[in-house]
Amino acid sequence: MCLRSVICCKAARVRPVRELVDIARKVTGLDIPVRVGPRRPGDPPALAQARLGWSPRYADMAVQMAHAWSWRQGGRGAFQRPRTATSG
């Protein structure tokens, strides 16, 4: 028998979905449509670490999304860290 499950891989800090969508819009430059629905229970932050041995490499969510977007766009290895007010 094949059992499948979905594990939400996230950092220890829980973020509202709206905040994640805002970050994704800034990183991708796309107007990502949103459909609001009922809440679902979240996964404990340590679940991915416990089951998969996974933990995020980057603490900053915008950096995580920029890496994922670069990979998705085919720019594997061509990622450049987004400029912020503190990084110049």
LINCORZI-V725847 format. One record per helix or strand of 3 or more residues. SS is the DSSP state (~ for helix, > for strand). FROM is the first residue (numbers start at 1). TO is the last residue. If there is no record, write none. Layout:
ss:SS from:FROM to:TO
ss:SS from:FROM to:TO
//
This chain:
ss:~ from:17 to:28
ss:~ from:47 to:52
ss:~ from:61 to:72
//
